[in-house]
Each structure stands twice: as C-alpha cells, then as structure tokens.
Amino acid sequence: MDRAPGWSVRLKLTLSYAGVVLLTGAVLLAVAWLYLLRHVPDKDQGLLGISPNRYLLTRIFGSAAVTALAVLLVLGLLGGWILAGRMLAPLTRIAEAARLASKGFLSHRVRIDGRKDELRELADVFDAMLDQLESHVAEQQRFAANASHELRTPLAISQALLHVARNDPTFDHAELIERLQHVNTRAIDLIEALLLLSRSDRGGFTREPVDLSLVAEEAAETLLPLAEKRGITLEVTGEATQAVGCGALILRMVTNLVQNAVVHNLPAGGTVTVHTEPDYDMSVLRVENTGQVLPPELVPTLIEPFQRGTERVRTDEHAGVGLGLAIVHSIVRAHEGTLDLAARPTGGLLVTVRLPRSR
C-alpha cells in the first residue's frame, strides 16, 4: 500500500516529550511569577538604601525565564530524541525481521534481551510466529516433494507398461488393461487423499453435533468385509457421545483409523477394538489393534505424510497411499482436538482421539 511521506514516530515522540518539558517549565515559571513576585513591594527602603522593587525583579526574572525555557526546549528535544530512539529500537528490529521474512528469510529472529515489557513481549510473539511459519513452510515443502514423488510413481509405471506393450506385439492386452486400471485407481486415490488433506487443513466446514458411536459403527460396518477377509475380529464398544464438527470429515477420520488398524494387523487373526466414551467436555475415540511390536521412536513419525510404520500388505482394494494417519491428524487439528499414538507393549497400536463435545 502506497502512503504519503509523513513524520516518523521517533520525531513525533521527540516533539511530544519536548512539548511536555516546555509546558511544565512554563507552568513552573508562571507559578513563580504569580505567587512570588506579587508579594514584592513596589518601593521598600532597606537598611543600606537598597530598594528591591517589583519592576527591577520583573526585568531580571523575565530574561532568566526566557533563557530557562530555551534551555528546557533544547534539552527536551535532545533528550526526547535519544529516549525515543532507545524505546523504539525493538520496533526497528521487529520491522527489519518482518522485512526479511517478507523476502523469504524466515530463519531471522528478533531476540531482544532484557526484562519483560510490552515491546519485548511483542518481539517474543513475533519470534514464535516466525518459528511456526518456518516450520509450516518446511512441512509444506516436504509434503509437496513427497506428493510429487508419489504422483510421479504411477505415471512412470503407466508409461513403462505402455512402452512394453508398444514394443512387444505379443504382450497380453487384457493384463495391460488390468494393470493400468490398478495404477490409475491408485493415482486417483492419492489425488482424492491430497484434496481431502487440503480441505481439512483449511478448516472451512460447517460444525454440527456428530455421534461418535454411530460413526464408529458405520466405519466398522464398511470395513467388516476387509476384516473378515484377513481373519481379524472387529469390535465396537462404548457409549454414545456427541462431538462437534463435520460429519463427513469425522467419518473419514474414523474410517482411516479402523482401516489402518485392520491393514497393519499382522499376522492375521488379530483383533481391532473401537471404543467411544464421553470425558468431561471431550468426546473420546480409541482404536486399538494387535500386530507387530513398533519401536517407540517410530510412533511419532506415523502421522507424517507418506510415512508407513510397517510393511504394508498390498491389495488391489486397499493399497494405501501413506496419507491415512496424516489425514486423521489434519482432521483432528481442524476440529481443535488432540491425537495420541502409543505403541502397545505386546504389539500393535493404540490411537486416542479427543474432540470437543456438543453441549
């Protein structure tokens, strides 16, 4: 935004400080003039023949008052300029950091030392904002790089299949069509997951009461054939509890959690338990599954995009794109909830989601 040039804040503070000093000095001199000089008689014969009268003192006091006001004005301007510069130094550093941030240099920090005051608190808030912004930008760049890599893979596979079919007349076209359909389905699933992740990150959705127990039953019913196919027992327990949010996103969140628990439940024959319950002002959803023992240091990375905790069994129906828990984390964050992942000592994973309850 273009603005007309104007006075700097430092100059305004300097003039304000000097004006206050000058006004205070004028008031003091006026008090001396009104309440002291009026008690001096016009003519008073002293012992030595000296007659200090009001006229003589007025002339002497007047010239001294003008000199004092001039000195106060100079000192006020000089002192105000120095003090304003010292007071505004943190703002200058914050402005420089903001200017660098606008050019893409997010690693610069203000870092003002000293005791807490309004300007130092502003600098600390600005540094915290830069920390979050730098972390968010780095996360977005890493996500974009991973997404481009994941999207390039099915395209490269399709190109290779078409190249082989073109150079080999005896290649089975039915097999080619089937494999291309599988690769294309995987690419579509990945794009839909990316779009859903972007939608949940924006948080622009209508909030309404959603019964977590009904959502858990719906997700379990949808994934029951997959669980039976893998020989996994799928159970839904708990009581009704209403959360506040988008029903479609919450359903996708629960579906991803249950599907993740079923797909990673190795070896076959394990169990998946989905439990819902109210807890004060939060609605709690727990998804627990048996499976392989997970290293504790691996658990925090599971919510990162395109991260897979264990070797996933690839099937045509549920190949997965490495965004399941990342989408869950994004949806929970958009609903102002919390997500906790814990490795079970006997193997498998326990996921606890807490969402604000409907009142």
C-alpha positions as CSV (number, residue, x, y, z in Angstrom):
1,M,0.0,0.0,0.0
2,D,1.5,3.4,-1.1
3,R,1.3,6.1,1.6
4,A,2.3,9.7,1.5
5,P,5.5,10.5,3.4
6,G,5.0,11.7,7.0
7,W,6.8,12.3,10.3
8,S,8.5,9.4,11.9
9,V,7.3,8.0,15.2
10,R,10.6,9.0,16.7
11,L,10.2,12.6,15.7
12,K,6.6,12.7,17.0
13,L,7.7,11.3,20.3
14,T,10.6,13.8,20.5
15,L,8.3,16.7,19.8
16,S,5.8,15.4,22.3
17,Y,8.4,14.9,25.0
18,A,9.9,18.4,24.3
19,G,6.5,19.9,24.4
20,V,5.7,18.4,27.8
21,V,9.0,19.6,29.2
22,L,8.5,23.1,27.8
23,L,4.9,23.3,29.1
24,T,6.0,22.0,32.6
25,G,8.7,24.7,32.7
26,A,6.3,27.4,31.6
27,V,3.9,26.4,34.3
28,L,6.6,26.5,37.0
29,L,7.7,29.9,35.9
30,A,4.2,31.2,35.8
31,V,3.7,30.0,39.4
32,A,6.8,31.8,40.4
33,W,5.6,34.9,38.6
34,L,2.2,34.9,40.1
35,Y,2.8,33.8,43.6
36,L,6.2,35.2,44.4
37,L,6.7,38.5,42.6
38,R,3.3,39.8,43.6
39,H,4.4,39.9,47.2
40,V,7.4,42.1,46.4
41,P,6.5,45.7,47.1
42,D,6.9,48.4,44.6
43,K,9.1,50.6,46.9
44,D,10.8,49.4,50.1
45,Q,13.6,51.3,51.7
46,G,16.2,48.9,53.1
47,L,18.8,49.5,55.8
48,L,21.5,50.1,53.2
49,G,19.5,52.3,50.9
50,I,18.8,49.5,48.5
51,S,15.2,49.3,47.2
52,P,14.4,46.0,45.5
53,N,11.2,46.8,43.7
54,R,8.9,44.7,41.5
55,Y,9.9,46.4,38.3
56,L,13.6,45.6,38.7
57,L,12.9,41.9,39.7
58,T,10.5,41.5,36.8
59,R,13.1,42.5,34.2
60,I,15.7,40.2,35.8
61,F,13.2,37.3,36.2
62,G,11.8,37.8,32.7
63,S,15.2,37.4,30.9
64,A,16.1,34.4,33.1
65,A,12.8,32.8,32.4
66,V,13.3,33.1,28.6
67,T,16.8,31.6,29.0
68,A,15.4,28.7,31.1
69,L,12.7,28.0,28.6
70,A,15.2,27.9,25.8
71,V,17.4,25.5,27.7
72,L,14.4,23.3,28.5
73,L,13.4,23.2,24.9
74,V,16.9,22.2,23.7
75,L,17.2,19.6,26.5
76,G,13.7,18.3,25.8
77,L,14.4,17.9,22.0
78,L,17.8,16.2,22.6
79,G,16.6,14.0,25.5
80,G,13.4,13.1,23.7
81,W,15.3,12.1,20.5
82,I,17.7,9.9,22.5
83,L,15.0,8.3,24.7
84,A,12.6,7.8,21.7
85,G,15.4,6.1,19.8
86,R,16.1,3.7,22.7
87,M,12.4,3.0,23.3
88,L,11.8,2.3,19.6
89,A,14.9,0.2,19.0
90,P,12.9,-3.1,19.5
91,L,10.3,-1.9,16.9
92,T,13.1,-1.2,14.4
93,R,14.5,-4.7,14.9
94,I,11.0,-6.2,14.6
95,A,10.4,-4.2,11.4
96,E,13.7,-5.5,10.0
97,A,12.8,-9.1,10.8
98,A,9.4,-8.6,9.2
99,R,11.1,-7.2,6.1
100,L,13.4,-10.1,5.8
101,A,10.5,-12.6,6.4
102,S,8.6,-10.9,3.5
103,K,11.5,-11.7,1.3
104,G,11.6,-15.4,2.3
105,F,14.2,-15.3,5.0
106,L,12.3,-17.0,7.8
107,S,15.3,-18.0,9.9
108,H,16.0,-14.5,11.2
109,R,14.8,-13.8,14.8
110,V,14.5,-10.6,16.8
111,R,15.7,-12.0,20.1
112,I,15.6,-8.9,22.4
113,D,17.2,-9.4,25.8
114,G,16.1,-7.7,29.0
115,R,13.2,-7.8,31.3
116,K,9.7,-8.2,30.1
117,D,7.7,-5.2,28.8
118,E,5.2,-4.6,26.0
119,L,7.8,-4.3,23.2
120,R,9.8,-7.3,24.3
121,E,6.6,-9.3,24.6
122,L,5.7,-8.2,21.1
123,A,9.2,-9.4,19.9
124,D,8.8,-12.8,21.6
125,V,5.3,-13.2,20.0
126,F,6.8,-12.3,16.6
127,D,9.7,-14.8,17.1
128,A,7.2,-17.5,18.0
129,M,5.1,-16.6,14.9
130,L,8.3,-16.9,12.7
131,D,9.1,-20.3,14.3
132,Q,5.6,-21.6,13.4
133,L,5.7,-20.1,10.0
134,E,9.1,-21.6,9.2
135,S,8.0,-25.0,10.5
136,H,4.8,-24.8,8.4
137,V,6.6,-23.8,5.3
138,A,9.2,-26.5,5.7
139,E,6.4,-29.0,6.3
140,Q,4.6,-27.8,3.1
141,Q,7.7,-28.1,1.1
142,R,8.4,-31.6,2.3
143,F,4.8,-32.5,1.7
144,A,4.9,-31.1,-1.8
145,A,8.1,-33.0,-2.6
146,N,6.7,-36.3,-1.3
147,A,3.4,-35.7,-3.1
148,S,5.1,-35.1,-6.4
149,H,7.2,-38.2,-5.9
150,E,4.2,-40.3,-5.1
151,L,2.2,-38.9,-8.0
152,R,5.1,-39.5,-10.4
153,T,5.4,-43.2,-9.5
154,P,2.0,-44.3,-11.0
155,L,2.6,-42.2,-14.1
156,A,6.1,-43.7,-14.5
157,I,4.6,-47.2,-14.1
158,S,1.9,-46.5,-16.7
159,Q,4.5,-45.1,-19.1
160,A,6.6,-48.2,-18.7
161,L,3.7,-50.6,-19.3
162,L,2.7,-48.7,-22.4
163,H,6.3,-48.8,-23.7
164,V,6.5,-52.5,-23.2
165,A,3.1,-53.1,-24.9
166,R,4.1,-50.9,-27.9
167,N,7.4,-52.7,-28.4
168,D,6.1,-56.2,-27.7
169,P,3.2,-57.3,-30.1
170,T,2.7,-60.5,-28.1
171,F,2.0,-58.6,-24.8
172,D,-1.3,-59.6,-23.2
173,H,-3.6,-56.6,-23.7
174,A,-6.0,-57.8,-21.1
175,E,-3.2,-57.9,-18.5
176,L,-2.1,-54.4,-19.6
177,I,-5.6,-53.0,-19.2
178,E,-5.9,-54.6,-15.7
179,R,-2.6,-53.3,-14.6
180,L,-3.2,-49.8,-16.0
181,Q,-6.6,-49.8,-14.2
182,H,-4.9,-50.7,-11.0
183,V,-2.3,-48.0,-11.3
184,N,-4.9,-45.4,-12.4
185,T,-7.1,-46.3,-9.4
186,R,-4.1,-45.8,-7.1
187,A,-3.4,-42.4,-8.6
188,I,-7.0,-41.3,-8.2
189,D,-7.0,-42.5,-4.5
190,L,-3.8,-40.5,-3.9
191,I,-5.3,-37.3,-5.5
192,E,-8.5,-37.6,-3.5
193,A,-6.5,-38.1,-0.3
194,L,-4.4,-35.0,-1.1
195,L,-7.6,-33.0,-1.8
196,L,-9.2,-34.2,1.5
197,L,-6.0,-33.3,3.4
198,S,-6.0,-29.8,1.9
199,R,-9.7,-29.4,2.8
200,S,-9.3,-30.5,6.4
201,D,-6.2,-28.2,6.8
202,R,-8.2,-25.1,5.7
203,G,-10.9,-25.9,8.4
204,G,-13.7,-24.2,6.3
205,F,-16.6,-26.5,7.2
206,T,-19.9,-26.3,9.0
207,R,-19.8,-27.7,12.5
208,E,-22.7,-29.7,13.9
209,P,-23.3,-32.4,16.6
210,V,-21.9,-35.8,15.5
211,D,-22.4,-39.0,17.4
212,L,-19.1,-40.7,17.5
213,S,-20.6,-44.1,18.5
214,L,-22.8,-44.1,15.3
215,V,-19.8,-43.0,13.2
216,A,-17.7,-45.8,14.6
217,E,-20.4,-48.4,13.9
218,E,-20.7,-47.1,10.3
219,A,-17.0,-47.3,9.7
220,A,-16.8,-50.8,11.2
221,E,-19.6,-52.0,9.1
222,T,-18.0,-50.7,6.0
223,L,-14.6,-52.3,6.8
224,L,-16.1,-55.6,8.2
225,P,-15.6,-57.5,4.9
226,L,-11.9,-56.5,4.8
227,A,-11.5,-57.6,8.4
228,E,-13.2,-60.9,7.8
229,K,-11.1,-61.5,4.7
230,R,-8.0,-61.1,6.8
231,G,-9.4,-63.1,9.7
232,I,-9.5,-60.2,12.1
233,T,-12.1,-59.7,14.8
234,L,-13.6,-56.2,14.6
235,E,-15.5,-54.9,17.7
236,V,-17.2,-51.6,18.5
237,T,-17.8,-50.8,22.2
238,G,-18.5,-47.9,24.5
239,E,-21.4,-45.4,24.7
240,A,-22.9,-42.6,22.7
241,T,-21.0,-39.3,22.8
242,Q,-21.6,-36.3,20.6
243,A,-18.7,-34.3,19.2
244,V,-18.9,-31.0,17.3
245,G,-17.6,-31.0,13.7
246,C,-18.1,-32.0,10.2
247,G,-19.8,-35.4,9.9
248,A,-18.2,-36.4,6.6
249,L,-14.7,-35.5,7.9
250,I,-15.1,-37.3,11.2
251,L,-16.4,-40.4,9.3
252,R,-13.3,-40.3,7.1
253,M,-11.1,-39.9,10.2
254,V,-12.7,-43.0,11.9
255,T,-12.6,-45.0,8.7
256,N,-8.9,-44.2,8.2
257,L,-8.1,-45.3,11.7
258,V,-10.1,-48.5,11.5
259,Q,-8.7,-49.3,8.1
260,N,-5.2,-48.6,9.3
261,A,-5.7,-50.9,12.3
262,V,-7.0,-53.7,10.0
263,V,-4.4,-53.4,7.3
264,H,-1.5,-53.3,9.7
265,N,-2.8,-56.1,11.9
266,L,-0.2,-58.7,11.2
267,P,-0.1,-61.6,11.4
268,A,-3.7,-62.5,10.5
269,G,-6.1,-63.5,13.2
270,G,-5.7,-60.4,15.4
271,T,-8.3,-58.0,16.9
272,V,-9.4,-54.4,16.3
273,T,-11.4,-52.6,19.0
274,V,-13.1,-49.3,18.5
275,H,-14.3,-47.6,21.7
276,T,-16.2,-44.4,22.3
277,E,-17.0,-42.5,25.6
278,P,-17.6,-39.0,26.9
279,D,-14.9,-37.5,29.1
280,Y,-15.9,-34.2,30.7
281,D,-16.0,-31.6,27.9
282,M,-14.4,-34.0,25.3
283,S,-15.6,-36.9,23.2
284,V,-13.1,-39.8,23.2
285,L,-12.5,-42.3,20.4
286,R,-10.0,-45.2,20.9
287,V,-8.9,-47.5,18.2
288,E,-6.7,-50.4,19.4
289,N,-5.2,-53.2,17.3
290,T,-2.9,-56.1,17.7
291,G,0.1,-56.6,15.5
292,Q,3.8,-56.3,15.3
293,V,5.8,-54.5,18.0
294,L,6.5,-50.9,17.0
295,P,9.7,-49.1,18.1
296,P,8.8,-46.2,20.3
297,E,10.8,-43.8,18.2
298,L,8.8,-44.7,15.1
299,V,5.4,-43.9,16.6
300,P,5.6,-40.0,16.3
301,T,6.5,-40.3,12.6
302,L,3.4,-42.2,11.7
303,I,1.3,-39.0,11.3
304,E,3.7,-37.5,8.8
305,P,2.6,-37.7,5.1
306,F,3.7,-40.8,3.1
307,Q,5.2,-42.5,6.2
308,R,4.4,-46.1,6.8
309,G,5.2,-47.8,10.1
310,T,5.4,-51.4,9.0
311,E,5.5,-53.3,5.7
312,R,2.0,-52.9,4.3
313,V,0.3,-55.8,2.6
314,R,-0.6,-54.5,-0.9
315,T,-4.0,-55.4,-2.2
316,D,-6.0,-54.0,-5.1
317,E,-8.7,-52.7,-2.8
318,H,-6.7,-51.2,0.0
319,A,-3.2,-50.5,-1.3
320,G,-2.9,-47.3,0.7
321,V,-1.1,-44.1,-0.2
322,G,0.7,-43.3,3.0
323,L,-1.7,-40.5,4.0
324,G,-4.1,-42.3,6.3
325,L,-2.9,-41.1,9.7
326,A,-1.7,-37.7,8.2
327,I,-5.4,-37.1,7.2
328,V,-6.5,-38.2,10.6
329,H,-4.1,-35.7,12.2
330,S,-5.2,-32.9,10.0
331,I,-8.9,-33.5,10.7
332,V,-8.3,-33.7,14.4
333,R,-6.3,-30.5,14.3
334,A,-9.0,-28.7,12.3
335,H,-11.6,-29.8,14.9
336,E,-9.4,-28.4,17.7
337,G,-8.9,-31.9,19.2
338,T,-5.9,-34.0,20.2
339,L,-4.4,-37.1,18.7
340,D,-2.3,-39.5,20.7
341,L,-0.5,-42.6,19.4
342,A,1.0,-45.2,21.7
343,A,2.7,-48.5,20.9
344,R,1.2,-51.5,22.7
345,P,3.8,-53.5,24.7
346,T,2.5,-56.7,23.2
347,G,2.4,-55.3,19.6
348,G,0.1,-53.1,17.7
349,L,-1.0,-49.5,18.2
350,L,-3.4,-47.6,20.4
351,V,-4.8,-44.4,18.9
352,T,-6.8,-42.0,21.1
353,V,-8.7,-39.1,19.6
354,R,-10.3,-36.3,21.7
355,L,-12.8,-33.9,20.1
356,P,-14.8,-31.1,21.7
357,R,-18.2,-32.3,22.9
358,S,-21.5,-30.9,21.8
359,R,-23.3,-29.1,24.6
